[in-house]
Amino acid sequence: MTELGGFQDRVARVDLTTGGVTYESIDEDDARKYIGARGLGVKYVFEQGPDVDPLGPDNLLAFMNGPLSGTQVTMSGRIAVCTKSPLTGTVTDSHQGGWSGARLKWAGFDGLLFEGEADEPVYAYIEDGEVELRDAAHLWGKGVHETRDAIEEEVDGSYGKNLSIMGIGPGGENGVRYACIMNEDDRASGRGGTGCVMGSKNLKAVVVKSNTRMPQPADSETFQEGHRQAMQAITESEVTAPNEGGLSMYGTNVLMNIGEEMDGLPTKNGRYTSTASMHEAEGVDIDAERVSGENVRENILVDEPTCHSCPVACKKEVEVQVMHKGEEMNVRTESYEYESAYALGPNSGHTERDDIALMIDRCNDMGVDTIETGNMMAMAMEMSEEGKLEDVGELDWGDSETMVDMIERIACREDDLADLLAEGARRIADRKDAHDNSLAVKGQTIAAYDPRCMKGMGIGYATSNRGACHLRGYTPAAEILGIPEKVDPYEYEGKGELTAEFQDLHAISDSFDICKFNAFAEGIEEYVTQYNGMTGFDVTEDDLLEAGERIYNLERYYNNLAGFDGADDSLPARFLEDGIRGQGASEGEYCELEEMKDEYYKHRGWVDGVVPDDKLDELGIDIGPGTGVSAGDSSAPADD
């Protein structure tokens, strides 16, 4: 590859079956078309074949950083993990913050590609441009926290100085389909079951040792101008301003009270649109304010750690004293996130703040996704109420004490109920005739945004390439925060196009790889200037937006070849016209999905959720056999 700023031009391909490691360059044309991180990672996964078994040795597990990872760029401490998901069967990418992505870049790599399956547990040790596989049999069965402490001592490194560890807990080892990969800062590649794939390969951890070696921009003058503009935008934003903005003060959980007031907070497995509505209907002592960012900051906040090159510091570290089964426990953990608090709290029928902190800590140690774990327990609670789990065991609404223990039971598949919940919503629904109890799209459950209130999230969940996800296209930026401009959350017209634009923009930031929160302040202009300055490219705003569109279409193309089409772009029935209408401020609302899908497909140029071959040609996607679909098959009217 021609030497480009921001790239190390080195990717390690690790065959876990043989133990062999080879090193390769990045093709410059691929770097131009797919940027890095998510984009390049998905291309590597695509080349392995969309028909692979997610838990088989042929599935590729790619750890990828981007051309802006580990640089001076604000919020550039991200890394993408790309693979075929064992939860959904789609392509997936899951990102984590902290310092792991930056440190991998500083250690000399743009990516690590793991294939095959080790005979015995191993961990990968990365230092000075080399990868070595080491024995991890003594670490197998240990929680994430104990594992990383043992490795820190073993490799003579130090967290916060020169060492990062990305590892799995019992959840990944035991094949929980939503197991995640955790790093030393309790940041997670949480969604899609990346930790489950890692466990199937007998790969316990990826250990990176490196001092700070930030890449220098190819065009320093252009880069510094873009960086200055970006910093100014971040410091002036009401959302991201350091020590002042809502995200900086309260973390992601700044949205808890906002979502509650809008009646846009799914509660009790999505039966209600707020805890107030549940309280009014059932008289249950539940109040979202108890688990809000404001409450957390006032009562249990102890530290505000941050990621590489980030002045916002959205991570909120908490400490609580909890009585659990007669034992007083002291828990200190990151991070009391909005999504985690929602799924483990209101959506499961309770708002016990300190118990939720304990649950988050246990999920982190067991290595399971907090969103999916909470939603699985909410699903089980509703199924128990309807008598659908009598043969395997039951779970009561709001039983926070049992929920704490259930997390470890799920991670270890200790009993019939836990073993069932470890399989994820789609398989539970298939086995127990419980599709009406599922909040999943393509097998992955929703986040803390109710599509009866925020219609953009409805089409966003439905068309996300990795299953229900708020981070593929974060339309609440416009629907709640007015970024880049305020739109009516209850209006469905225009949301198809808006969602597609957000999806393409986030595909860019995920491929840089920088935090999506920068989009609350920065825009495409700052992206282009910093990207050109770092790499030495000379792309326009349109060039970069086309790259985002190309990446999103590549993912959809992969999913089409894996058997997904427009029928899979669905929503849980309770959010639709014949389901459960919204309450309170969302009184009578439902999600007009089909109308939004028509608009979305027309904007995308897709035919019933399938990328036609002429769209692939238009975007220069020249891998794979094509879908065999022509845009001429579309019944949608042509653009004016």
C-alpha positions as CSV (number, residue, x, y, z in Angstrom):
1,M,0.0,0.0,0.0
2,T,1.2,3.5,-0.7
3,E,2.1,5.0,2.7
4,L,-0.9,6.8,4.2
5,G,-1.1,8.7,7.4
6,G,-3.0,7.0,10.2
7,F,-2.4,3.5,8.9
8,Q,0.3,1.1,10.1
9,D,-0.2,-1.0,6.9
10,R,0.0,-4.2,8.9
11,V,-2.7,-6.7,9.6
12,A,-2.0,-10.0,11.4
13,R,-3.9,-13.1,10.2
14,V,-3.9,-15.7,13.0
15,D,-4.8,-19.3,12.3
16,L,-5.8,-20.6,15.7
17,T,-6.0,-24.2,14.5
18,T,-2.3,-24.4,13.5
19,G,-1.0,-21.5,15.7
20,G,0.5,-19.9,12.6
21,V,0.6,-16.1,12.2
22,T,1.1,-14.2,8.9
23,Y,1.3,-10.5,8.2
24,E,-0.2,-8.6,5.3
25,S,-0.6,-5.1,4.0
26,I,-3.9,-3.2,3.4
27,D,-4.9,-2.7,-0.2
28,E,-5.0,1.1,-0.8
29,D,-8.1,0.8,-3.0
30,D,-9.9,-1.0,-0.1
31,A,-8.7,1.7,2.3
32,R,-10.2,4.4,0.0
33,K,-13.5,2.5,-0.5
34,Y,-14.1,1.1,3.0
35,I,-12.0,3.5,5.2
36,G,-11.0,1.1,8.0
37,A,-12.3,-0.5,11.3
38,R,-16.0,-1.4,10.6
39,G,-15.8,-1.0,6.8
40,L,-12.6,-3.0,6.2
41,G,-13.6,-5.4,9.0
42,V,-16.9,-6.2,7.3
43,K,-15.1,-6.7,4.0
44,Y,-12.7,-9.2,5.5
45,V,-15.7,-11.1,7.1
46,F,-17.5,-11.0,3.7
47,E,-14.5,-12.5,1.9
48,Q,-14.7,-15.4,4.4
49,G,-18.2,-16.2,3.1
50,P,-21.7,-15.3,4.3
51,D,-22.7,-18.9,4.6
52,V,-20.2,-19.8,7.4
53,D,-21.4,-21.3,10.7
54,P,-21.0,-18.4,13.2
55,L,-19.6,-20.8,15.8
56,G,-17.5,-22.8,13.3
57,P,-13.8,-22.5,12.7
58,D,-14.3,-20.8,9.3
59,N,-16.0,-17.7,10.8
60,L,-13.6,-14.8,10.9
61,L,-13.2,-12.7,14.0
62,A,-11.7,-9.3,13.1
63,F,-10.3,-6.8,15.6
64,M,-10.0,-3.6,13.5
65,N,-9.0,0.0,14.2
66,G,-9.3,2.8,11.7
67,P,-7.1,5.6,10.3
68,L,-8.1,8.0,13.1
69,S,-7.9,5.4,15.9
70,G,-5.2,6.3,18.5
71,T,-4.5,9.7,17.0
72,Q,-4.9,13.2,18.3
73,V,-8.5,13.2,16.9
74,T,-11.0,13.8,19.7
75,M,-12.8,10.6,20.9
76,S,-10.6,8.3,18.8
77,G,-10.2,5.6,21.4
78,R,-12.4,3.0,19.6
79,I,-12.0,-0.4,18.1
80,A,-14.4,-2.5,16.0
81,V,-14.9,-6.3,16.4
82,C,-16.5,-7.7,13.2
83,T,-17.8,-11.2,12.6
84,K,-20.9,-13.2,11.7
85,S,-23.2,-13.1,14.7
86,P,-24.3,-16.3,16.5
87,L,-27.3,-14.4,17.9
88,T,-28.7,-13.0,14.6
89,G,-27.0,-14.8,11.8
90,T,-26.2,-11.4,10.2
91,V,-22.9,-9.7,9.9
92,T,-22.1,-7.7,13.0
93,D,-19.7,-5.1,14.2
94,S,-19.4,-4.2,17.9
95,H,-17.2,-1.4,19.2
96,Q,-15.6,-0.6,22.5
97,G,-14.0,2.5,23.9
98,G,-11.2,2.9,26.4
99,W,-7.6,2.5,25.2
100,S,-7.5,-0.9,23.4
101,G,-8.0,0.4,19.9
102,A,-5.4,3.2,20.4
103,R,-2.9,0.8,21.9
104,L,-3.3,-1.8,19.1
105,K,-2.5,1.0,16.6
106,W,0.5,2.0,18.8
107,A,1.7,-1.6,18.8
108,G,1.9,-1.5,15.0
109,F,-1.4,-2.9,13.8
110,D,-4.5,-1.9,11.8
111,G,-6.1,-5.2,12.6
112,L,-6.0,-8.8,13.8
113,L,-7.9,-11.5,11.9
114,F,-8.6,-14.7,13.9
115,E,-9.8,-17.8,12.1
116,G,-9.8,-21.5,13.0
117,E,-10.1,-22.9,16.5
118,A,-7.4,-23.6,19.1
119,D,-7.3,-27.1,20.6
120,E,-6.8,-25.6,24.0
121,P,-7.5,-22.1,25.5
122,V,-5.0,-19.5,24.3
123,Y,-4.6,-15.7,24.5
124,A,-3.0,-13.5,21.9
125,Y,-0.1,-11.3,23.0
126,I,0.7,-8.3,20.8
127,E,3.8,-6.1,21.1
128,D,6.1,-4.3,18.7
129,G,4.4,-5.5,15.5
130,E,4.3,-9.2,16.5
131,V,1.6,-11.6,17.6
132,E,2.3,-14.6,19.9
133,L,-0.2,-17.2,21.1
134,R,0.2,-18.1,24.7
135,D,-1.4,-20.8,26.9
136,A,-4.6,-19.7,28.7
137,A,-5.8,-23.0,30.2
138,H,-5.2,-21.5,33.7
139,L,-7.5,-18.6,32.9
140,W,-10.4,-20.6,31.5
141,G,-13.5,-20.4,33.7
142,K,-12.4,-17.2,35.4
143,G,-14.4,-14.0,35.3
144,V,-13.2,-11.0,33.2
145,H,-11.9,-9.1,36.3
146,E,-9.8,-12.0,37.7
147,T,-8.5,-12.8,34.2
148,R,-7.2,-9.3,33.5
149,D,-5.6,-9.1,36.9
150,A,-3.8,-12.4,36.3
151,I,-2.6,-11.3,32.9
152,E,-1.4,-7.9,34.1
153,E,0.9,-9.7,36.5
154,E,1.9,-12.3,34.0
155,V,3.1,-10.0,31.2
156,D,4.6,-7.4,33.6
157,G,2.5,-4.6,32.2
158,S,0.4,-1.9,33.8
159,Y,-3.2,-0.7,33.0
160,G,-3.4,3.0,32.3
161,K,0.3,3.0,31.2
162,N,1.2,0.4,28.6
163,L,-1.3,-2.5,28.7
164,S,-4.8,-3.3,27.3
165,I,-6.7,-6.5,27.6
166,M,-9.8,-7.5,25.6
167,G,-11.2,-10.7,27.1
168,I,-14.2,-13.0,27.6
169,G,-15.7,-14.4,30.8
170,P,-17.8,-17.6,31.4
171,G,-20.5,-16.2,29.1
172,G,-18.2,-16.5,26.0
173,E,-16.7,-19.7,27.1
174,N,-20.1,-21.3,27.5
175,G,-21.6,-20.1,24.2
176,V,-24.1,-17.5,25.5
177,R,-25.2,-16.1,22.2
178,Y,-25.0,-12.5,23.4
179,A,-21.6,-12.9,25.2
180,C,-19.4,-9.8,24.8
181,I,-15.8,-8.9,24.9
182,M,-14.7,-6.7,27.8
183,N,-11.6,-4.6,28.2
184,E,-9.8,-3.5,31.4
185,D,-11.9,-0.4,31.7
186,D,-15.2,-2.4,31.7
187,R,-15.9,-1.2,28.2
188,A,-17.7,-3.8,26.0
189,S,-18.0,-4.9,22.5
190,G,-21.4,-5.8,23.7
191,R,-23.8,-6.6,21.0
192,G,-24.2,-9.5,18.6
193,G,-22.3,-12.2,20.5
194,T,-18.7,-11.3,19.6
195,G,-17.6,-12.9,22.9
196,C,-19.5,-16.1,22.0
197,V,-17.5,-16.3,18.7
198,M,-14.3,-15.7,20.6
199,G,-15.1,-18.5,23.1
200,S,-15.9,-20.9,20.2
201,K,-12.3,-20.4,19.1
202,N,-10.9,-21.0,22.5
203,L,-9.5,-17.5,22.5
204,K,-9.6,-16.2,26.0
205,A,-8.1,-12.7,25.5
206,V,-6.3,-10.3,23.2
207,V,-3.5,-8.6,25.1
208,V,-1.8,-5.5,23.7
209,K,1.3,-3.9,25.2
210,S,2.6,-0.6,23.9
211,N,3.6,2.8,25.0
212,T,2.0,5.9,23.4
213,R,3.0,6.3,19.8
214,M,0.4,8.5,18.1
215,P,0.5,8.5,14.3
216,Q,1.4,11.8,12.8
217,P,-0.8,13.4,10.1
218,A,0.3,13.3,6.5
219,D,-0.9,16.9,6.0
220,S,-0.3,18.6,9.4
221,E,-1.8,22.0,8.4
222,T,-5.1,20.5,7.1
223,F,-5.3,18.2,10.0
224,Q,-4.8,20.9,12.7
225,E,-7.4,23.1,11.1
226,G,-9.9,20.2,11.2
227,H,-9.0,19.4,14.7
228,R,-9.4,23.0,15.8
229,Q,-12.8,23.1,14.2
230,A,-13.8,19.8,15.9
231,M,-12.6,20.9,19.3
232,Q,-14.5,24.2,19.0
233,A,-17.7,22.4,18.1
234,I,-17.4,19.9,21.0
235,T,-16.7,22.6,23.6
236,E,-19.6,24.7,22.4
237,S,-22.2,21.9,22.3
238,E,-24.8,21.7,25.1
239,V,-24.4,18.0,24.9
240,T,-20.6,17.4,24.8
241,A,-19.1,20.5,26.4
242,P,-16.5,19.2,29.0
243,N,-17.8,19.5,32.5
244,E,-20.9,21.3,31.3
245,G,-22.8,19.4,28.6
246,G,-25.4,16.8,29.5
247,L,-23.3,13.9,28.3
248,S,-20.3,15.1,30.2
249,M,-22.2,15.7,33.4
250,Y,-24.5,12.7,33.5
251,G,-23.2,10.2,30.9
252,T,-25.6,8.4,28.5
253,N,-28.0,8.1,31.4
254,V,-28.8,11.8,31.0
255,L,-31.6,10.4,28.7
256,M,-33.4,8.4,31.4
257,N,-35.5,11.3,32.7
258,I,-35.9,12.7,29.2
259,G,-37.2,9.4,27.8
260,E,-39.5,9.0,30.8
261,E,-41.0,12.5,30.3
262,M,-41.6,11.8,26.6
263,D,-43.2,8.5,27.3
264,G,-40.6,6.9,25.2
265,L,-39.0,4.6,27.7
266,P,-40.0,0.9,27.1
267,T,-41.1,-0.5,30.5
268,K,-42.1,-4.0,31.6
269,N,-41.0,-5.7,28.4
270,G,-42.4,-2.8,26.3
271,R,-46.0,-3.0,27.7
272,Y,-45.7,0.6,28.8
273,T,-44.0,3.7,27.4
274,S,-42.8,4.9,30.8
275,T,-42.6,3.9,34.5
276,A,-45.2,6.5,35.3
277,S,-47.7,4.7,33.0
278,M,-46.9,1.4,34.6
279,H,-47.3,2.9,38.1
280,E,-50.7,4.5,37.1
281,A,-51.9,1.2,35.6
282,E,-50.6,-1.3,38.2
283,G,-49.9,0.8,41.3
284,V,-46.3,-0.6,41.4
285,D,-43.7,1.5,43.2
286,I,-41.5,2.3,40.2
287,D,-39.9,5.6,39.1
288,A,-37.3,6.1,36.4
289,E,-35.8,9.1,38.2
290,R,-34.3,6.7,40.8
291,V,-32.0,5.2,38.1
292,S,-31.4,8.5,36.2
293,G,-28.0,10.1,35.5
294,E,-29.0,13.0,37.8
295,N,-29.7,10.6,40.7
296,V,-26.5,8.6,40.0
297,R,-24.4,11.7,40.0
298,E,-25.8,13.0,43.2
299,N,-25.7,9.8,45.2
300,I,-23.3,7.1,44.0
301,L,-20.8,8.7,41.5
302,V,-17.2,8.2,42.6
303,D,-15.1,8.8,39.4
304,E,-15.4,10.0,35.8
305,P,-12.8,8.1,33.8
306,T,-12.4,8.8,30.1
307,C,-11.2,7.1,26.9
308,H,-8.2,8.0,24.8
309,S,-8.2,11.6,23.5
310,C,-11.7,12.4,25.0
311,P,-12.5,15.6,27.0
312,V,-16.1,14.6,27.4
313,A,-15.7,11.9,30.0
314,C,-19.1,10.3,29.7
315,K,-18.2,7.2,31.7
316,K,-19.6,7.3,35.2
317,E,-18.0,5.1,37.8
318,V,-20.2,4.3,40.8
319,E,-19.8,2.7,44.2
320,V,-22.7,1.1,46.2
321,Q,-23.3,-0.9,49.3
322,V,-25.8,-3.7,48.5
323,M,-27.4,-6.3,50.7
324,H,-27.7,-9.5,48.7
325,K,-29.0,-12.6,50.4
326,G,-28.0,-11.3,53.8
327,E,-24.5,-10.3,52.8
328,E,-23.4,-6.7,52.5
329,M,-21.5,-6.2,49.3
330,N,-19.3,-3.3,48.2
331,V,-19.5,-2.8,44.4
332,R,-17.5,-0.3,42.4
333,T,-18.0,-0.4,38.6
334,E,-18.2,1.2,35.2
335,S,-20.5,2.2,33.6
336,Y,-24.0,3.1,34.8
337,E,-25.2,3.4,31.2
338,Y,-28.7,4.4,30.0
339,E,-29.1,1.2,28.0
340,S,-27.9,-1.0,30.8
341,A,-30.1,0.7,33.4
342,Y,-33.2,0.5,31.1
343,A,-32.9,-3.2,30.4
344,L,-31.9,-4.3,33.9
345,G,-34.3,-1.8,35.5
346,P,-37.6,-0.4,34.1
347,N,-37.9,-2.9,31.3
348,S,-37.7,-5.7,33.9
349,G,-40.2,-4.0,36.2
350,H,-38.2,-2.3,38.9
351,T,-36.0,0.8,39.6
352,E,-33.7,-0.5,42.4
353,R,-30.7,1.7,41.6
354,D,-28.0,0.0,43.6
355,D,-29.1,-3.5,42.6
356,I,-28.7,-2.4,39.0
357,A,-25.1,-1.4,39.7
358,L,-24.5,-4.9,41.1
359,M,-26.1,-6.4,38.0
360,I,-24.0,-4.3,35.6
361,D,-20.8,-5.3,37.5
362,R,-21.8,-9.0,37.3
363,C,-22.6,-8.8,33.6
364,N,-19.2,-7.2,33.0
365,D,-17.4,-9.9,35.0
366,M,-19.4,-12.7,33.3
367,G,-18.9,-11.1,29.9
368,V,-22.5,-10.8,28.8
369,D,-24.3,-7.9,27.1
370,T,-26.3,-5.9,29.6
371,I,-29.0,-4.9,27.1
372,E,-29.7,-8.5,26.0
373,T,-29.4,-10.0,29.5
374,G,-31.9,-7.5,30.9
375,N,-34.3,-8.0,28.0
376,M,-34.0,-11.8,28.2
377,M,-35.1,-11.6,31.9
378,A,-37.9,-9.3,31.1
379,M,-39.1,-11.7,28.4
380,A,-38.9,-14.6,30.9
381,M,-40.9,-12.6,33.4
382,E,-43.7,-12.0,30.9
383,M,-43.6,-15.7,29.8
384,S,-43.7,-16.8,33.4
385,E,-46.8,-14.7,34.0
386,E,-48.4,-16.4,31.0
387,G,-47.4,-19.9,32.1
388,K,-45.0,-20.6,29.2
389,L,-42.0,-21.5,31.4
390,E,-43.5,-23.9,33.9
391,D,-41.3,-26.8,32.7
392,V,-38.0,-25.0,33.1
393,G,-38.5,-22.5,36.0
394,E,-39.9,-19.0,36.3
395,L,-38.9,-15.4,37.1
396,D,-41.1,-12.8,38.7
397,W,-41.4,-9.2,37.7
398,G,-39.0,-6.8,39.4
399,D,-37.3,-9.6,41.4
400,S,-34.0,-7.8,41.5
401,E,-32.4,-10.2,44.0
402,T,-33.0,-13.2,41.7
403,M,-31.9,-11.2,38.7
404,V,-28.5,-10.7,40.2
405,D,-28.0,-14.5,40.6
406,M,-29.6,-15.2,37.2
407,I,-26.7,-13.4,35.4
408,E,-24.1,-15.9,36.5
409,R,-26.6,-18.7,36.0
410,I,-27.0,-17.6,32.3
411,A,-23.3,-17.2,31.8
412,C,-22.6,-20.7,33.1
413,R,-25.8,-22.2,31.7
414,E,-26.4,-23.6,35.2
415,D,-30.0,-24.8,34.8
416,D,-32.8,-25.3,32.3
417,L,-34.1,-21.7,32.5
418,A,-30.7,-20.2,32.3
419,D,-29.7,-22.4,29.4
420,L,-32.8,-21.3,27.5
421,L,-32.2,-17.6,28.2
422,A,-28.6,-18.0,27.0
423,E,-30.0,-18.8,23.5
424,G,-31.5,-15.3,22.9
425,A,-35.0,-14.1,22.0
426,R,-35.5,-15.7,18.6
427,R,-34.6,-19.2,19.8
428,I,-36.6,-18.8,23.0
429,A,-39.6,-17.7,20.9
430,D,-39.3,-20.6,18.5
431,R,-39.0,-23.2,21.2
432,K,-41.7,-21.8,23.5
433,D,-44.2,-20.3,21.0
434,A,-43.4,-16.9,22.5
435,H,-42.9,-14.6,19.5
436,D,-45.5,-12.3,21.1
437,N,-43.2,-11.9,24.1
438,S,-40.1,-11.0,22.1
439,L,-38.7,-7.5,21.6
440,A,-36.2,-8.6,19.0
441,V,-35.5,-7.7,15.4
442,K,-33.5,-10.3,13.5
443,G,-32.9,-12.0,16.8
444,Q,-31.5,-9.0,18.7
445,T,-33.6,-7.0,21.2
446,I,-34.3,-3.3,21.2
447,A,-32.6,-0.5,23.2
448,A,-34.1,2.1,25.4
449,Y,-36.0,4.1,22.7
450,D,-39.7,3.3,22.2
451,P,-40.7,3.3,18.5
452,R,-44.2,4.3,19.4
453,C,-42.7,7.6,20.5
454,M,-39.6,8.0,18.4
455,K,-40.7,6.8,14.9
456,G,-37.2,7.1,13.5
457,M,-36.1,4.5,15.9
458,G,-38.8,2.2,14.6
459,I,-37.4,2.2,11.0
460,G,-33.9,2.2,12.4
461,Y,-34.4,-0.9,14.5
462,A,-36.1,-2.6,11.5
463,T,-33.4,-1.9,8.9
464,S,-30.4,-2.2,11.1
465,N,-27.9,-4.6,9.6
466,R,-27.0,-6.2,12.9
467,G,-30.5,-6.6,14.4
468,A,-32.4,-4.1,16.6
469,C,-29.9,-1.3,17.3
470,H,-30.0,2.3,18.2
471,L,-26.4,2.9,17.1
472,R,-26.7,2.1,13.4
473,G,-28.6,5.4,12.8
474,Y,-29.1,7.5,15.9
475,T,-32.2,9.4,14.9
476,P,-32.9,10.5,18.6
477,A,-30.2,13.1,17.9
478,A,-32.8,14.9,15.8
479,E,-35.9,13.7,17.5
480,I,-34.8,14.5,21.1
481,L,-31.8,16.8,20.9
482,G,-32.5,18.7,17.7
483,I,-29.2,17.7,16.0
484,P,-28.6,18.7,13.2
485,E,-32.2,20.1,13.4
486,K,-35.3,19.3,15.5
487,V,-37.8,16.9,14.0
488,D,-41.1,15.8,15.5
489,P,-40.6,12.4,17.1
490,Y,-44.2,11.3,16.4
491,E,-44.0,12.2,12.7
492,Y,-43.2,9.2,10.5
493,E,-43.0,11.0,7.1
494,G,-39.4,11.7,6.3
495,K,-38.0,9.3,8.8
496,G,-37.0,6.7,6.2
497,E,-34.6,9.1,4.5
498,L,-33.4,10.6,7.8
499,T,-32.6,7.2,9.1
500,A,-30.6,6.2,6.0
501,E,-28.6,9.4,6.2
502,F,-27.8,8.8,9.9
503,Q,-26.9,5.2,9.1
504,D,-24.4,6.2,6.4
505,L,-22.9,8.9,8.6
506,H,-22.4,6.4,11.5
507,A,-20.8,3.9,9.1
508,I,-18.2,6.6,8.5
509,S,-17.4,7.3,12.1
510,D,-17.4,3.6,13.0
511,S,-14.8,3.1,10.2
512,F,-12.6,6.0,11.3
513,D,-13.0,4.6,14.3
514,I,-14.2,7.4,16.5
515,C,-17.0,7.7,19.0
516,K,-20.5,8.4,17.7
517,F,-20.9,11.0,20.4
518,N,-18.8,13.4,18.4
519,A,-21.7,13.6,16.0
520,F,-23.6,15.6,18.6
521,A,-21.2,18.4,17.8
522,E,-19.2,17.6,14.6
523,G,-20.5,17.2,11.1
524,I,-19.3,15.9,7.7
525,E,-17.1,19.1,7.2
526,E,-15.0,18.3,10.3
527,Y,-14.8,14.6,9.4
528,V,-13.5,15.4,5.9
529,T,-10.9,17.8,7.0
530,Q,-9.5,15.6,9.7
531,Y,-9.6,12.5,7.6
532,N,-7.8,14.2,4.7
533,G,-5.3,15.8,7.0
534,M,-4.4,12.5,8.7
535,T,-4.3,10.2,5.6
536,G,-3.2,12.5,2.9
537,F,-6.3,11.8,0.9
538,D,-8.2,14.6,-0.9
539,V,-11.8,13.3,-0.6
540,T,-14.9,15.6,-0.8
541,E,-17.9,15.5,1.5
542,D,-19.8,13.6,-1.2
543,D,-16.9,11.1,-1.6
544,L,-17.0,10.3,2.1
545,L,-20.8,10.0,2.3
546,E,-20.6,7.6,-0.6
547,A,-18.1,5.5,1.3
548,G,-20.6,5.4,4.2
549,E,-23.4,4.3,1.9
550,R,-21.1,1.7,0.3
551,I,-20.3,0.2,3.7
552,Y,-23.9,0.0,4.7
553,N,-24.8,-1.6,1.4
554,L,-22.0,-4.1,1.7
555,E,-23.4,-5.2,5.1
556,R,-26.9,-5.5,3.6
557,Y,-25.5,-7.4,0.6
558,Y,-23.9,-9.9,3.0
559,N,-27.1,-10.3,4.9
560,N,-29.0,-10.8,1.6
561,L,-26.6,-13.7,0.7
562,A,-27.2,-15.1,4.2
563,G,-30.9,-15.2,3.5
564,F,-32.3,-11.9,4.8
565,D,-34.7,-9.7,2.9
566,G,-37.4,-7.1,3.5
567,A,-39.5,-9.6,5.5
568,D,-36.8,-9.5,8.2
569,D,-37.0,-5.7,8.4
570,S,-39.8,-6.0,11.0
571,L,-40.7,-4.8,14.5
572,P,-42.2,-6.6,17.6
573,A,-45.9,-6.8,17.1
574,R,-46.7,-4.8,20.3
575,F,-45.3,-1.6,18.7
576,L,-47.4,-1.8,15.5
577,E,-51.0,-0.8,14.8
578,D,-52.7,-3.9,16.3
579,G,-50.3,-4.0,19.3
580,I,-50.2,-2.0,22.5
581,R,-50.7,1.7,22.0
582,G,-48.5,4.3,23.7
583,Q,-49.5,5.9,27.0
584,G,-49.1,9.3,28.6
585,A,-47.4,11.8,26.2
586,S,-47.5,9.0,23.6
587,E,-51.2,8.3,24.1
588,G,-52.6,6.2,21.3
589,E,-49.4,6.1,19.3
590,Y,-48.0,3.2,17.3
591,C,-45.2,2.8,14.8
592,E,-46.2,3.2,11.1
593,L,-43.5,0.8,9.9
594,E,-44.7,-0.1,6.4
595,E,-45.0,3.5,5.3
596,M,-41.5,4.2,6.5
597,K,-40.1,1.1,4.9
598,D,-41.5,2.2,1.5
599,E,-39.8,5.6,1.8
600,Y,-36.6,4.0,3.1
601,Y,-36.3,1.4,0.3
602,K,-37.0,4.1,-2.3
603,H,-34.2,6.3,-0.9
604,R,-31.8,3.4,-0.7
605,G,-32.6,2.0,-4.1
606,W,-33.3,-1.4,-2.7
607,V,-35.9,-3.9,-3.8
608,D,-37.9,-5.3,-0.9
609,G,-34.8,-5.1,1.4
610,V,-32.4,-6.5,-1.2
611,V,-29.5,-4.6,-2.8
612,P,-30.0,-4.9,-6.5
613,D,-26.9,-5.6,-8.7
614,D,-27.0,-2.2,-10.4
615,K,-26.7,-0.6,-6.9
616,L,-23.7,-2.7,-6.2
617,D,-22.2,-1.6,-9.5
618,E,-23.0,2.0,-8.8
619,L,-21.1,1.8,-5.5
620,G,-18.2,-0.2,-6.8
621,I,-18.9,-3.2,-4.6
622,D,-17.2,-5.9,-6.7
623,I,-17.0,-8.9,-4.4
624,G,-19.3,-11.9,-4.1
625,P,-21.8,-13.2,-6.7
626,G,-24.3,-10.4,-6.6
627,T,-27.9,-10.8,-5.4
628,G,-29.4,-11.5,-8.8
629,V,-31.9,-8.7,-8.2
630,S,-32.4,-5.7,-10.6
631,A,-33.7,-2.3,-9.7
632,G,-36.2,-2.8,-12.5
633,D,-37.9,-5.4,-10.2
634,S,-38.9,-2.5,-7.9
635,S,-42.5,-1.4,-7.9
636,A,-41.5,1.9,-6.2
637,P,-41.9,5.0,-8.3
638,A,-38.8,6.6,-9.8
639,D,-37.3,9.6,-8.2
640,D,-38.6,13.0,-9.5
